Amino acid sequence: THQRAPQGTNPGEYSEDVKAALAAAIAEAQEAYNHQQITKEIVDNAHKTLSNALNTFGTSANQEPIEILDKTTLSQAIADAIEELEKSINNVGLQQGNYPQEAVDALGYAITQAQTIRTTATTQSELTSACNYVQSAVETYRNAHIMYNNQLLVELLSNVDAQLATATLYAPCAGDGYSTEEHAALSAMFNSAKGNYAHSQAEINSIYNSLLPQYTRFLASWTEDMCIDIEPTAALGVYPTVATSHVTINSDKTIRSISVISLQGEVLVVGKPNATKAVIDVSTLAKGTYVVRIVCEGSKKPKKQTILKL
């Protein structure tokens, strides 16, 4: 046992002192065995001493160190994060001075995760990683705080969002619509802009000045379908074509949808009357020329009528 036992400081090894103690017990037993006047009492005592030494040796191997976890730093980081999160109470939004909802949700999630790790961690490295994680989340949350005037950008994002949600894409012989390519480009730029937490007024201006031209190109990409409608046509009446408040549409077929579109291609009014007569309110439109787009039952190709709003 003494010879097979590895000596060292690693777990499972035996220290020099432990091995020396067993060697001394072995030598003492050997001396008793070689005693010229050996007696049963000497043998029994030597056997007992050597057995005790062997038992002690068997439990004296170096053990894995017991790690005492220090949760103080993580607990403080969690407390700091909660204090930061409280600043967003009644202050969530996209205006100057607000915290975006996405940033608030992200910090709340980080706090919950850190609290869980504080309870379940078995190593100090887990606690350290959780501390770094929640501190990084706090930094991201602080950077998301809208400190600059972004009103124009917020309004532009709102307009783009609404336009993308309702836009009809052009396909030959399938009806009027916007360019698929311009729609994809605007969508990509919009998704990038809405999640960008600008850190300066210059960044806000840069995002706005990049998004606005793409939005303009998208609106300008409206294309009229020039295919001939071979479906049964509806007899339509649109009056007055020079209007101040309302436009009335009569048809001998059910009117499924009506859209009022600016010459820039922006859809301003949408209605689904599902009747043979409809009245459109144009009183809130700015003065100018608009296209009324009408889709009737049994017709794949929309009908269009130009009106002048006074």
N, C-alpha and C positions, 0 to 999 in steps of 0.2 A: 504493500500500500504506500509506504514511504517513497519507494523508488518510482512508482507509477505517477504519483501526484505531481502535477506541474507547479513549478515555483514562479511567482510573479505577482503583479498588482492588478491584473485583469479579472473580471468576474469568472469564477470557476477555478481560479488558481489559488495557491497557498502562499502566504507570506513566509519569509525566511525564518522568523521567530516561531511560527506555528510548526514548520517542518523540523526545526531544531528541537522543539519540545518533544515531538514524537521520537526523534532520533535518540534523545536522552533517555526516554522511557524504555526504548528498545535496548539500549546499552545497559541500563540498570537491570532489566530482566535477564539479559544475557549473562551478566555478572552473577546474578543469583543462581542461574542454571549451572554455572561453572563452579559454584561454591563447593569447597572440598567437604564441608560438613553440612551439606544441604539437608534440610528437614522439610516435612510437609507444610509446616507453618511458613517457612521461607518461600516455598513454591506458591502457596496460596496467596501470600501477600504480593509476590511479584506478578502473579497472574492478574490479581485484582487491579494493581497499579497500571499494568500495561493495557488492560481492557478499558479502564477509565480514560487513559491517554488516547487510545484509538477512537473511542466514542467522541471525545472532545475534538480530536483531529477531524473526524468525519463531518462535524458541523461548523468547521472553522474556515471553509473555503470563502474567498472574497465574494460578496454579494453585489447584485445590481444596486447602484445608488438609488435611494428613494427621493424622487423629485418633489419638492414642496412648491406648489404653484402659487405665484403671486398675482392676484387678480386686481390689485390696486390701480394700476395704470389703465387697464381696460375699463374698469368701473368709472374712472374719472373721465375717460374719453366718451363713454356712453352718456354720462351726465352732461358733459359739454354739448354733445350732439342734441340731446333733448332740449337743452336751453336754447340752442340755435333754432330748432324746429318750432319752438313756441313763438318765435318772431314772425312766423308766417300766419299765425292765427288772425283771421279776418283781413288777411293781406295777400291773398292768392289771386293772381291775374296776370295780365300781359302789359299793364301800364307801368309808367315810371314809378319806382318804389315798391312794386309787387315782386312776389316770388312765383315763378311759373308752377302750375300744378304738377308737371312732370318732375321738377326738382324736389318738390315737397314729398311726393310719393317715393322717390328714390331714397331720400334720406330716411324716411320712416321705415322703409324696408331694411336699410343698412342697420338701423338701430335694433330692429327685431332680430336680425341675424346675429348681431354681436351679443345680444342678451342671451340667445340660445347657446352660443359657443362658450360664454362665461359660465354657464351651468354645466355643460357637457364636456368641456376640454379635459384632456388627460395629460397634456404636455404644455410646457411654457411656450413653445413655438406656436401652438395653436392660438394661445391668448395674444401673443405678439402680432400674429397675422390679422386677427380680428381687430385689434387696436388700430393697426395701420389701415385696415379696410374702412372702419368707421370714421377715422380722421380724414381719409381721402374723400369720403362721401360728404363730410362737412365742408371741405374745401370746394368741392364741386357745387354744393348748394349755395355757398357764399358767392361764388362766381356767377351763379345764375340770377342773383338779385339784380333786378333791372334798375340801374342807376342813371340811365340816360333817357332822353326824349325819343321814344320810338313810335309815336302816335301814327305818323305817316306809314311806317312799315307795318304796324298792326292792321291798319285799315286796308292796305294793299294785300296783306296775307288773307284777310277775311274775304275780300273780293275774289281773289284767286281761288280760294277754297270753294266758295259758292259756285264759281264758274266751272271748275273742274268737276264738281259733283253733278252738274246738270248738263254738261256739254254733250252734244251729239256729234259723233265723228263721221266725217264724209267717207262715203263709199260709192262708186259709180252705180247709178241707177237704183240707189237705195235711199236717196233723199239728201237734202242739204246737210252740211256739217263742217266741223273744223278739221284741220289737217291732223292726221294721226301722229306725224312726226313732231309737230309743234306741241301737241298735247303731251306727248311723252317727255319732251324737253322741259316744258313748264312744270309738269308733275315732279320731275327729278329736282329741279331747282327749288320748287316749293317745299318739298320734303326736307331738303337740306337747310333751307332758310328757317323753317318753323322750329327746328330743333337746335338752332345756333344761338347760344347765349353770348351775345356780343359783350365785350369788355370795355368798349369805348364808343363814343359818338361816331368816330370815324368808321368803325366796323359796321355800325347800324346803317350809316349812310351808304357804305359800300354794298351791303346786302340789298338795300332798297334800289340803288342805282343799277344793280345787276338784274334784279327780278323784274323791274318795271319794263325794260325793253323787251324781255322775253314774253311778258304778259301782252304787250302791245302786238308783238309778232303773232302770238296765238290768236288774238281777236281778229287780226287782219287776214288770218288764214281761212276764214269762212268761205266755203265754196258752194255755189248753187249747182244742184243736180240738173243737167241739161237733157237727161233722158226723156223720151216721150212717154207719157202715161197711157198705157194701153188698157188700164182698168176702167170700169164704168165711171164716168165723171159726174160730179155733183153740180147742180145749178146753185151758184152762190150769189149772195147779195151782201156787199159790204158798204155801209154808209154811216155817217158821212165820211168821205175820204179826206176832208179838211175838218178836223175836229178840235174841240177845246176841252172836252171832259169825257165823253163816252163814244164808243164805236159799236154799232150793232151789226151782227152777222146772221143772215138767214140762209138756210140750205134745205134742199129737198131730201137730203140724207143726214143721218146723225153726225153731228160734229164731235169728233173724238178729242181733239186737242187744238189749242190756239196758243201761238207764241207771238209776242211783239218783240222785234229785233231791231237794234240800232244798225246804222250803216256800217259800223265798225264790227258787227257780228255779235254784239253782246245781247244775250237774252234778258229782257227787262221785265216782261210780264208773261206768265204761264197760266193757262186755264184748261180744264178738262170738263166741259159742260155736259157731254153725253146727251145732247138734245139737238133739235133742229134750229134753235135760235139761241144766240148768246150775246151778252152785252159786256164789253170790255171797258174798264175804267182806265183812261189814259191821262187823267187830270194831274197826276204827279210827275209825268214825263216832262223833260225839258222841251222847249220849242225846237222843232226840226222834223226831218223826214224819217219814217220808220217803215219796216216791212212787217205786215201781218201774215203769219204762216199758219195755214189751216189744214188739218188732216181730217177727212171725212170717212165714214164707214164705207168699205168696199173700194177704197182708192189707196194705192201704195205711195203715189207721188203727192206731196203736199201742194196745196194751192197757195199763191202769194198775191198780196195786194199792197201797194204802196199807199201810205196815208201821210198827211201833213198835220203835225200837231202845232196849234197856234197858242 
